[in-house]
Amino acid sequence: MSGGTRDTPIGLQVELESDERDVRVGLEVAAGERVALLGPNGSGKSTVLNTIAGLIRPDRGRASLGEKVLFDLGGTAHDRQASRRVWRPPYARGTSLLAQEALLFPHLSVIDNVGFGPRSTGAGRSEARATARQWLDRVGAAELADRRPDQVSGGQAQRVAIARALAAQPDLLLLDEPLAALDVAVAVEVRQLLSRVLATQTTVLVTHEVLDALLLADRVVVLEQGRVVESGTTAEVLTRPRSRFGAQFAGLNFATGVFDDGALRTAEGVRLWGTGSPVPAQSQRAVAVFRPSAVIVSASVPTDSSPRNAHPATITELEPMGDLLRVHTDRFAADLTAAAVAELGLRPGSEVILSVKASEVAIYSA
């Protein structure tokens, strides 16, 4: 379909093992689904993305996009013929990769940049240009058609790069932090654009931004140390995370342990009382999460109440968070006003008591 997205989206299945990078990942993306890969730096997100794109060759694994095998290097459940190995080159995979930088071809006009994909798949020059004009119009960049890349701004260049990626009608779109190089105002506009044009496009997205996960992804997969540690809908991961990074990404305090007589007991012996629905079984692995804004910081255990959750802690860092300061400790984090921090005389190394009501702590199975 000229100028449009593919009529029938197709899904992705990936298993890969990279010894040098210590990455062991299995990933499935349903047809038309948008999946965000989250994780700390070095967790393997870019390795997964670049392997799917054909830019990195793993030691073992298999990937298929619909009926098309992207690579089959053995060592998986699908490995039925050890002597047969498949490695499809990047240009033949049906994927488009959109990175932080637009990376437009400097010698081509904007319209010919966007028309590059259709041309590379056999379209004539006039057909490719017609498709390019349709996509430039869809991303709000029609007036840039005859300009050179050095005549457009960063935000305009990223719009053109989005048009170029989608004009090729990819079976799979790969996004590697596409908004990271843009200023805040431009990022808002481009994020809204992506949310609109990716509605039915099978997509894998790497991001560090909560808004990207909320607006651009149907599901989130969390990687830590080269392994998948959590997977769920975006809402599930942001409200009931089951990994430390997932909780950090959602801005929540996080603790793991076992459920013991109505409380979470951590490996260090800390007990956190809370509420659960459903309540975990006795001795079951569980997690507890709560908002930093629910934590009370004081020099001693409050006497005007008797919180069940009151724990000594040492402040490690004070981090500006808008009009608040996030107080990081060796236990949990708390959000306080600058006035409260000044009144308590808090600084790294200060000994404090952290209190949180049991009603503010959610406990659920790990």
Order of alpha helices (4+ residues) and beta strands (2+ residues): beta-beta-beta-alpha-beta-beta-beta-beta-alpha-alpha-alpha-alpha-beta-alpha-beta-alpha-beta-beta-alpha-alpha-beta-beta-beta-beta-beta-beta-beta-beta-alpha-beta-beta
